[in-house]
Amino acid sequence: MAIRVGRVGSENVVARRIGETALLIAAAPSYLARAGTPLTPDDLIRHDCFMYSFSATGNHWELEDSNGEPYSVRVGGPIKANNGMLLAEMAVAGSGIVYGPCFILLPLIERDQLVRLLPGCATRRLAIHVVYPTRRHLSARVQAMNSFLSEWFEQRRDAKI
């Protein structure tokens, strides 16, 4: 069993949608004091932004303009990684701006370790799936974990976003 955020990644697995998450843009107060606060999506071009290696959009951050139309900003920066927690911790350390899922960034924002940026800009929402190789003979553990995760994400539904 695995948890996939965004694309499932393979047609050879069974995928059950258990929730979704909003993507947020955030940076540490120390970074913003040093580099300035971006006020528009285009301001991100002049900042150190972190890229998630497995992002379907590469170094383009997908937002929505005020009319709800998709808007893409090409960003660049010193760090690219395949671990969202690492990128969040690099942002907490003041190294740049992170674009990541609510379930990773919101606790850091609530503890004032990060500041949410561009809150008026809508960002993408990504589906969260539990995936497993087959529906046949699912163990009680997999079924229990599947139920637990479904309830956990339902309770959190990004209510604070």
VEXDREN-2710 file (C-alpha; in Angstrom, 1 decimal):
% VEXDREN-2710
k/r/px/py/pz
1/MET/0.0/0.0/0.0
2/ALA/1.2/3.5/-0.8
3/ILE/-0.2/7.0/-0.6
4/ARG/0.0/9.1/-3.8
5/VAL/-0.5/12.9/-3.9
6/GLY/-1.4/14.1/-7.3
7/ARG/-0.9/11.6/-10.2
8/VAL/-1.4/8.0/-9.3
9/GLY/1.7/7.1/-11.3
10/SER/0.6/3.8/-12.8
11/GLU/-2.3/2.1/-14.4
12/ASN/-1.2/-1.2/-12.9
13/VAL/-2.5/-0.4/-9.4
14/VAL/-5.8/0.0/-7.7
15/ALA/-6.3/3.6/-6.6
16/ARG/-8.9/4.8/-4.1
17/ARG/-9.3/8.6/-3.7
18/ILE/-9.2/9.5/0.0
19/GLY/-9.1/13.2/-0.1
20/GLU/-7.4/16.2/-1.6
21/THR/-5.1/19.0/-0.6
22/ALA/-4.5/22.6/-1.5
23/LEU/-1.0/23.7/-2.4
24/LEU/0.3/26.7/-0.5
25/ILE/3.1/29.2/-1.1
26/ALA/5.2/30.1/2.0
27/ALA/8.5/31.4/3.3
28/ALA/10.1/32.1/6.6
29/PRO/10.0/35.5/8.1
30/SER/13.8/35.6/8.0
31/TYR/13.8/35.0/4.2
32/LEU/11.1/37.7/3.7
33/ALA/13.1/40.2/5.8
34/ARG/16.2/39.6/3.7
35/ALA/14.6/39.2/0.2
36/GLY/11.4/41.1/0.4
37/THR/7.8/39.8/0.2
38/PRO/6.4/38.9/-3.2
39/LEU/3.1/40.7/-3.7
40/THR/2.1/39.3/-7.1
41/PRO/2.7/35.9/-8.7
42/ASP/5.2/37.5/-11.1
43/ASP/7.3/38.7/-8.2
44/LEU/8.2/35.0/-7.6
45/ILE/10.5/35.1/-10.6
46/ARG/12.9/37.2/-8.6
47/HIS/13.0/34.9/-5.6
48/ASP/14.7/31.6/-4.6
49/CYS/11.9/29.1/-5.0
50/PHE/12.2/25.4/-4.3
51/MET/11.1/22.8/-6.9
52/TYR/9.6/19.4/-6.1
53/SER/11.3/16.9/-8.4
54/PHE/8.2/14.8/-9.1
55/SER/5.9/17.8/-9.9
56/ALA/4.0/17.3/-13.1
57/THR/4.5/21.0/-13.9
58/GLY/8.3/21.1/-13.4
59/ASN/9.5/24.5/-12.5
60/HIS/6.1/26.1/-13.2
61/TRP/3.9/26.9/-10.3
62/GLU/0.2/26.7/-11.3
63/LEU/-2.1/29.4/-9.9
64/GLU/-5.4/30.9/-10.8
65/ASP/-5.8/34.6/-11.7
66/SER/-8.6/36.7/-10.3
67/ASN/-11.0/35.4/-13.0
68/GLY/-10.3/31.8/-12.0
69/GLU/-8.2/31.2/-15.2
70/PRO/-5.1/29.0/-14.9
71/TYR/-1.9/31.0/-14.6
72/SER/1.6/29.6/-14.6
73/VAL/4.7/31.2/-13.1
74/ARG/8.1/29.9/-14.1
75/VAL/10.2/29.9/-11.0
76/GLY/13.9/29.1/-10.3
77/GLY/16.0/28.6/-7.3
78/PRO/18.9/26.7/-5.7
79/ILE/17.1/23.6/-4.4
80/LYS/15.2/20.8/-6.1
81/ALA/14.2/17.7/-4.1
82/ASN/11.8/14.8/-4.1
83/ASN/10.8/15.3/-0.5
84/GLY/8.2/17.8/0.5
85/MET/9.2/17.8/4.1
86/LEU/12.8/18.6/3.2
87/LEU/11.7/21.6/1.1
88/ALA/9.5/22.8/3.9
89/GLU/12.4/22.6/6.4
90/MET/14.7/24.4/4.0
91/ALA/12.0/27.2/3.8
92/VAL/11.8/27.3/7.7
93/ALA/15.6/27.7/7.7
94/GLY/15.1/30.9/5.6
95/SER/16.6/29.5/2.3
96/GLY/13.7/30.4/0.0
97/ILE/10.1/30.0/-0.9
98/VAL/8.2/26.7/-0.9
99/TYR/5.1/25.6/-2.8
100/GLY/3.7/22.5/-1.1
101/PRO/0.7/20.7/0.2
102/CYS/-1.4/22.1/3.0
103/PHE/-0.9/19.1/5.2
104/ILE/2.9/19.8/5.3
105/LEU/2.9/23.6/5.3
106/LEU/-0.1/24.6/7.4
107/PRO/1.3/23.3/10.8
108/LEU/4.4/25.4/10.1
109/ILE/2.3/28.4/9.3
110/GLU/0.3/28.0/12.4
111/ARG/3.5/27.9/14.5
112/ASP/4.7/31.1/12.8
113/GLN/7.7/29.3/11.3
114/LEU/6.4/30.1/7.8
115/VAL/4.3/32.9/6.4
116/ARG/1.7/32.1/3.8
117/LEU/2.3/34.1/0.6
118/LEU/-0.1/35.3/-2.0
119/PRO/-3.2/34.2/0.0
120/GLY/-5.5/35.9/-2.6
121/CYS/-4.2/33.6/-5.4
122/ALA/-5.9/30.3/-5.8
123/THR/-3.5/27.4/-6.1
124/ARG/-3.9/23.9/-7.5
125/ARG/-5.6/21.2/-5.5
126/LEU/-4.2/17.7/-5.7
127/ALA/-6.1/14.5/-5.2
128/ILE/-4.8/12.0/-2.6
129/HIS/-5.1/8.3/-3.3
130/VAL/-4.3/5.1/-1.5
131/VAL/-2.9/2.7/-4.0
132/TYR/-2.3/-1.1/-3.8
133/PRO/-1.6/-3.8/-6.4
134/THR/-4.9/-5.6/-6.4
135/ARG/-8.4/-5.6/-4.8
136/ARG/-8.2/-9.3/-4.2
137/HIS/-7.3/-10.5/-0.7
138/LEU/-6.7/-7.1/0.9
139/SER/-5.4/-7.7/4.3
140/ALA/-7.2/-6.4/7.4
141/ARG/-4.3/-4.0/8.0
142/VAL/-4.6/-2.5/4.5
143/GLN/-8.4/-2.1/4.9
144/ALA/-8.0/-0.6/8.4
145/MET/-5.3/1.9/7.2
146/ASN/-7.4/2.8/4.2
147/SER/-10.4/3.6/6.4
148/PHE/-8.3/5.5/8.9
149/LEU/-6.7/7.7/6.2
150/SER/-10.1/8.4/4.6
151/GLU/-11.5/9.6/7.9
152/TRP/-8.3/11.5/8.8
153/PHE/-8.4/13.5/5.5
154/GLU/-12.1/14.0/5.7
155/GLN/-11.8/15.6/9.2
156/ARG/-9.0/18.0/7.9
157/ARG/-10.4/18.9/4.5
158/ASP/-8.2/22.1/4.5
159/ALA/-10.9/23.8/6.5
160/LYS/-8.5/26.7/7.4
161/ILE/-7.6/27.5/3.8
END
